[in-house]
Amino acid sequence: MRITYIRHSAFLAEWEDIICLFDYAEGELPEIDRDKRLCVFASHHHSDHFNPEIFTRFADHPRHTFILSDDIRTVPAGEKAPVVRTGPDCRRIFPGGKRGAMSVSTIGSTDCGVAFVVNYAGKTVYHAGDLHWWAWPDDTPEEERDMKNCYFAEIAKLNGVRLDTAFLPLDPRLGANYWMGFDAMMRSADIRKAFPMHMWEKYEYISKFKAMSVTEAYRDRIADITAPNQTFTI
């Protein structure tokens, strides 16, 4: 499986016959193989995760499906547009390719929309969307408690699930708390390779995070993203 970092929270996950594009809002895309099925995901309506231009940009792909959180109200033109909406805690089966069907499951978010868990051909990919431990420095004690409880309740749903690839927020805007949600997910889930996202192009936070003592047990499983359009093989 090949992973391409596009920009911000957008990634391509590519199998031999399926391409999954997650949370594309902007940035340069590699050439999309028209012989492969294309699934375009959007975890929620925020403009840094969803751009309605996806409906026209990929409309001419011969086999495409849009899989959207149900908080996204924008719809493409045409009654037969291949759009599937989903809320939290759902599971759907989609046509796959040579290796069978593709499974898409969701869990809830601590902000808007859903997080996606996609399984195909023996590989499982997780995209957090805005599911994160949003520990803002100016939160009240009650807000801190509620956010922590909500976050841990959602990621507990992934206990026992092997995630070959996980796209996880590492947001510098949280100040000294920027690392906590990523760390909690790495300790809670069985993640083979983790890709930081939602960094607002401050890629130096990856090396800063990996230098912390708390990452000793898993730092070799964190991808070193330094610029858009990097490609990794899983």
ZATI-754608 format. One record per residue (C-alpha): residue in three letters; x, y, z. Coordinates in Angstrom, 1 decimal. Example, Ala and Ser with C-alpha at 12.3 -4.5 7.8 and 13.67 -1.06 7.14 Angstrom:
2
{aa Ala px 12.3 py -4.5 pz 7.8}
{aa Ser px 13.7 py -1.1 pz 7.1}
This chain:
234
{aa Met px 0.0 py 0.0 pz 0.0}
{aa Arg px 1.3 py 3.5 pz -0.9}
{aa Ile px 0.6 py 6.6 pz 1.2}
{aa Thr px 0.9 py 10.1 pz -0.2}
{aa Tyr px 0.7 py 13.1 pz 2.0}
{aa Ile px -1.1 py 15.9 pz 0.1}
{aa Arg px -1.4 py 18.8 pz 2.5}
{aa His px -2.8 py 19.6 pz 6.0}
{aa Ser px -5.1 py 16.6 pz 6.7}
{aa Ala px -5.3 py 15.2 pz 3.1}
{aa Phe px -3.8 py 11.8 pz 2.3}
{aa Leu px -4.0 py 9.3 pz -0.5}
{aa Ala px -4.0 py 5.6 pz 0.4}
{aa Glu px -3.5 py 3.5 pz -2.7}
{aa Trp px -3.9 py -0.3 pz -3.1}
{aa Glu px -3.3 py -2.2 pz -6.4}
{aa Asp px -6.9 py -1.5 pz -7.5}
{aa Ile px -8.4 py 1.1 pz -5.1}
{aa Ile px -7.5 py 4.7 pz -4.2}
{aa Cys px -8.9 py 6.4 pz -1.1}
{aa Leu px -8.5 py 10.1 pz -0.9}
{aa Phe px -9.1 py 11.6 pz 2.6}
{aa Asp px -10.1 py 15.1 pz 3.6}
{aa Tyr px -8.9 py 16.9 pz 0.5}
{aa Ala px -9.3 py 20.6 pz 0.7}
{aa Glu px -6.4 py 22.0 pz -1.3}
{aa Gly px -2.9 py 21.1 pz -2.6}
{aa Glu px -1.4 py 19.3 pz -5.6}
{aa Leu px -2.6 py 15.8 pz -6.3}
{aa Pro px -0.7 py 13.1 pz -8.0}
{aa Glu px -2.2 py 11.6 pz -11.2}
{aa Ile px -5.2 py 9.5 pz -10.2}
{aa Asp px -5.2 py 6.1 pz -12.0}
{aa Arg px -8.5 py 5.9 pz -13.9}
{aa Asp px -8.3 py 2.1 pz -13.9}
{aa Lys px -8.7 py 2.0 pz -10.1}
{aa Arg px -11.8 py 2.6 pz -8.1}
{aa Leu px -11.7 py 6.0 pz -6.4}
{aa Cys px -13.2 py 6.7 pz -3.0}
{aa Val px -13.2 py 10.3 pz -1.8}
{aa Phe px -13.8 py 10.7 pz 1.9}
{aa Ala px -14.6 py 13.9 pz 3.9}
{aa Ser px -14.8 py 13.6 pz 7.7}
{aa His px -16.7 py 16.8 pz 8.3}
{aa His px -17.7 py 20.1 pz 6.8}
{aa His px -14.9 py 22.4 pz 8.0}
{aa Ser px -13.2 py 24.1 pz 5.0}
{aa Asp px -9.7 py 22.6 pz 5.9}
{aa His px -11.2 py 19.1 pz 5.5}
{aa Phe px -13.9 py 19.5 pz 2.8}
{aa Asn px -13.9 py 21.4 pz -0.5}
{aa Pro px -17.1 py 21.1 pz -2.6}
{aa Glu px -14.9 py 21.3 pz -5.7}
{aa Ile px -14.3 py 17.6 pz -5.2}
{aa Phe px -17.6 py 16.9 pz -6.8}
{aa Thr px -16.6 py 18.4 pz -10.1}
{aa Arg px -12.9 py 17.6 pz -9.9}
{aa Phe px -13.5 py 13.8 pz -9.8}
{aa Ala px -16.8 py 13.6 pz -11.6}
{aa Asp px -15.3 py 12.2 pz -14.8}
{aa His px -13.5 py 9.4 pz -13.0}
{aa Pro px -15.1 py 6.2 pz -14.3}
{aa Arg px -15.6 py 4.6 pz -10.9}
{aa His px -15.8 py 7.0 pz -8.1}
{aa Thr px -17.8 py 7.3 pz -4.8}
{aa Phe px -18.0 py 10.2 pz -2.3}
{aa Ile px -18.2 py 9.0 pz 1.3}
{aa Leu px -19.1 py 11.9 pz 3.5}
{aa Ser px -20.0 py 12.7 pz 7.1}
{aa Asp px -23.6 py 13.5 pz 7.4}
{aa Asp px -22.9 py 17.0 pz 8.7}
{aa Ile px -21.9 py 17.9 pz 5.1}
{aa Arg px -24.9 py 19.6 pz 3.5}
{aa Thr px -23.4 py 20.4 pz 0.1}
{aa Val px -24.5 py 18.0 pz -2.6}
{aa Pro px -23.2 py 17.6 pz -6.2}
{aa Ala px -25.4 py 18.2 pz -9.1}
{aa Gly px -27.3 py 15.3 pz -10.5}
{aa Glu px -29.7 py 12.8 pz -8.9}
{aa Lys px -27.5 py 9.8 pz -9.5}
{aa Ala px -24.3 py 11.3 pz -8.0}
{aa Pro px -22.5 py 8.5 pz -6.2}
{aa Val px -22.7 py 10.0 pz -2.7}
{aa Val px -22.9 py 8.0 pz 0.6}
{aa Arg px -23.4 py 9.8 pz 3.9}
{aa Thr px -22.6 py 8.3 pz 7.2}
{aa Gly px -22.7 py 9.3 pz 10.9}
{aa Pro px -20.8 py 7.9 pz 13.8}
{aa Asp px -20.7 py 4.2 pz 14.8}
{aa Cys px -21.8 py 2.9 pz 11.4}
{aa Arg px -20.3 py 0.3 pz 9.1}
{aa Arg px -20.9 py 0.0 pz 5.4}
{aa Ile px -19.6 py -2.4 pz 2.7}
{aa Phe px -18.5 py -1.0 pz -0.7}
{aa Pro px -17.5 py -2.6 pz -3.9}
{aa Gly px -13.8 py -3.3 pz -3.9}
{aa Gly px -11.6 py -4.9 pz -6.5}
{aa Lys px -9.7 py -8.1 pz -7.1}
{aa Arg px -9.4 py -8.6 pz -3.3}
{aa Gly px -13.0 py -8.4 pz -2.4}
{aa Ala px -15.2 py -5.7 pz -0.8}
{aa Met px -14.0 py -2.7 pz 1.1}
{aa Ser px -15.3 py -2.1 pz 4.7}
{aa Val px -15.8 py 1.5 pz 6.0}
{aa Ser px -16.5 py 2.0 pz 9.7}
{aa Thr px -16.9 py 5.2 pz 11.6}
{aa Ile px -16.5 py 6.5 pz 15.2}
{aa Gly px -17.6 py 9.9 pz 16.6}
{aa Ser px -15.6 py 13.1 pz 16.8}
{aa Thr px -14.8 py 15.5 pz 19.6}
{aa Asp px -15.5 py 18.3 pz 17.2}
{aa Cys px -17.6 py 17.7 pz 14.0}
{aa Gly px -18.3 py 14.7 pz 11.9}
{aa Val px -16.6 py 11.3 pz 12.1}
{aa Ala px -13.4 py 9.4 pz 12.0}
{aa Phe px -13.0 py 6.7 pz 9.3}
{aa Val px -11.7 py 3.1 pz 9.6}
{aa Val px -11.2 py 1.6 pz 6.1}
{aa Asn px -10.3 py -2.1 pz 5.6}
{aa Tyr px -9.4 py -3.5 pz 2.3}
{aa Ala px -7.1 py -6.4 pz 1.2}
{aa Gly px -5.9 py -7.1 pz 4.7}
{aa Lys px -4.9 py -3.5 pz 5.4}
{aa Thr px -6.7 py -1.1 pz 7.8}
{aa Val px -6.4 py 2.6 pz 7.4}
{aa Tyr px -7.6 py 5.1 pz 10.1}
{aa His px -8.3 py 8.8 pz 9.4}
{aa Ala px -9.1 py 10.8 pz 12.6}
{aa Gly px -10.7 py 13.8 pz 10.9}
{aa Asp px -11.1 py 16.2 pz 13.9}
{aa Leu px -11.3 py 13.5 pz 16.5}
{aa His px -8.6 py 14.7 pz 18.8}
{aa Trp px -7.9 py 15.6 pz 22.4}
{aa Trp px -8.5 py 19.4 pz 21.9}
{aa Ala px -6.8 py 20.5 pz 25.2}
{aa Trp px -6.8 py 24.2 pz 24.7}
{aa Pro px -4.7 py 26.2 pz 27.2}
{aa Asp px -7.6 py 28.4 pz 28.2}
{aa Asp px -10.2 py 25.6 pz 28.8}
{aa Thr px -12.0 py 25.6 pz 32.1}
{aa Pro px -11.5 py 22.5 pz 34.4}
{aa Glu px -14.9 py 21.3 pz 33.3}
{aa Glu px -14.1 py 21.7 pz 29.6}
{aa Glu px -10.8 py 19.9 pz 30.2}
{aa Arg px -12.6 py 17.0 pz 31.9}
{aa Asp px -15.4 py 16.7 pz 29.4}
{aa Met px -13.0 py 16.8 pz 26.4}
{aa Lys px -10.7 py 14.2 pz 27.9}
{aa Asn px -13.5 py 11.8 pz 28.7}
{aa Cys px -15.1 py 12.2 pz 25.3}
{aa Tyr px -11.8 py 11.6 pz 23.5}
{aa Phe px -10.9 py 8.5 pz 25.4}
{aa Ala px -14.4 py 7.1 pz 25.0}
{aa Glu px -14.1 py 7.3 pz 21.3}
{aa Ile px -10.6 py 5.9 pz 20.8}
{aa Ala px -11.5 py 3.1 pz 23.2}
{aa Lys px -13.7 py 1.8 pz 20.3}
{aa Leu px -10.5 py 1.0 pz 18.5}
{aa Asn px -9.1 py -1.3 pz 21.2}
{aa Gly px -8.0 py -4.5 pz 19.6}
{aa Val px -8.2 py -3.2 pz 16.1}
{aa Arg px -4.9 py -3.3 pz 14.2}
{aa Leu px -4.3 py -0.1 pz 12.3}
{aa Asp px -1.7 py -0.5 pz 9.6}
{aa Thr px -1.8 py 3.3 pz 8.9}
{aa Ala px -3.2 py 6.0 pz 11.1}
{aa Phe px -3.5 py 9.7 pz 10.2}
{aa Leu px -3.5 py 11.6 pz 13.5}
{aa Pro px -3.7 py 15.3 pz 14.4}
{aa Leu px -0.6 py 17.0 pz 15.9}
{aa Asp px -1.8 py 20.6 pz 16.2}
{aa Pro px 0.7 py 23.3 pz 17.3}
{aa Arg px -2.2 py 25.7 pz 18.2}
{aa Leu px -2.7 py 23.7 pz 21.4}
{aa Gly px 0.5 py 25.1 pz 22.8}
{aa Ala px 2.2 py 22.8 pz 25.4}
{aa Asn px -0.7 py 20.3 pz 25.0}
{aa Tyr px -0.1 py 19.7 pz 21.3}
{aa Trp px 1.2 py 16.2 pz 21.8}
{aa Met px -1.3 py 14.7 pz 24.2}
{aa Gly px -3.9 py 13.4 pz 21.8}
{aa Phe px -1.4 py 11.8 pz 19.5}
{aa Asp px 0.4 py 10.1 pz 22.4}
{aa Ala px -2.9 py 8.8 pz 23.9}
{aa Met px -3.8 py 7.3 pz 20.5}
{aa Met px -0.4 py 5.6 pz 20.1}
{aa Arg px -0.8 py 4.1 pz 23.6}
{aa Ser px -4.4 py 3.0 pz 23.1}
{aa Ala px -4.4 py 1.5 pz 19.6}
{aa Asp px -2.3 py -1.0 pz 17.8}
{aa Ile px -0.8 py 1.3 pz 15.1}
{aa Arg px 1.9 py 0.1 pz 12.7}
{aa Lys px 2.6 py 3.5 pz 11.1}
{aa Ala px 1.3 py 6.9 pz 12.3}
{aa Phe px 1.2 py 10.0 pz 10.1}
{aa Pro px 1.0 py 13.4 pz 11.8}
{aa Met px -1.5 py 15.8 pz 10.2}
{aa His px -3.3 py 19.0 pz 11.0}
{aa Met px 0.0 py 20.7 pz 11.6}
{aa Trp px -0.7 py 23.9 pz 9.6}
{aa Glu px 2.6 py 23.1 pz 7.8}
{aa Lys px 4.7 py 23.4 pz 10.9}
{aa Tyr px 6.5 py 20.1 pz 10.2}
{aa Glu px 9.2 py 20.9 pz 12.8}
{aa Tyr px 6.7 py 19.7 pz 15.4}
{aa Ile px 7.1 py 16.1 pz 14.3}
{aa Ser px 10.8 py 16.1 pz 15.2}
{aa Lys px 10.1 py 18.1 pz 18.3}
{aa Phe px 7.5 py 15.5 pz 19.4}
{aa Lys px 9.7 py 12.5 pz 18.5}
{aa Ala px 12.5 py 14.0 pz 20.7}
{aa Met px 10.2 py 13.8 pz 23.8}
{aa Ser px 10.9 py 11.0 pz 26.2}
{aa Val px 7.2 py 9.9 pz 26.1}
{aa Thr px 7.6 py 8.8 pz 22.5}
{aa Glu px 10.4 py 6.3 pz 23.2}
{aa Ala px 8.3 py 3.2 pz 22.8}
{aa Tyr px 6.8 py 4.2 pz 19.5}
{aa Arg px 8.8 py 7.1 pz 17.8}
{aa Asp px 10.1 py 4.7 pz 15.1}
{aa Arg px 6.5 py 4.2 pz 14.0}
{aa Ile px 5.9 py 8.0 pz 13.4}
{aa Ala px 6.4 py 9.1 pz 9.8}
{aa Asp px 8.7 py 12.0 pz 9.1}
{aa Ile px 6.7 py 14.3 pz 7.0}
{aa Thr px 8.7 py 17.4 pz 5.9}
{aa Ala px 6.7 py 18.7 pz 2.9}
{aa Pro px 3.6 py 18.1 pz 0.7}
{aa Asn px 3.5 py 15.2 pz -1.8}
{aa Gln px 5.8 py 12.9 pz 0.1}
{aa Thr px 5.1 py 9.2 pz -0.6}
{aa Phe px 5.5 py 6.2 pz 1.8}
{aa Thr px 5.2 py 2.5 pz 1.3}
{aa Ile px 3.5 py 0.4 pz 4.0}
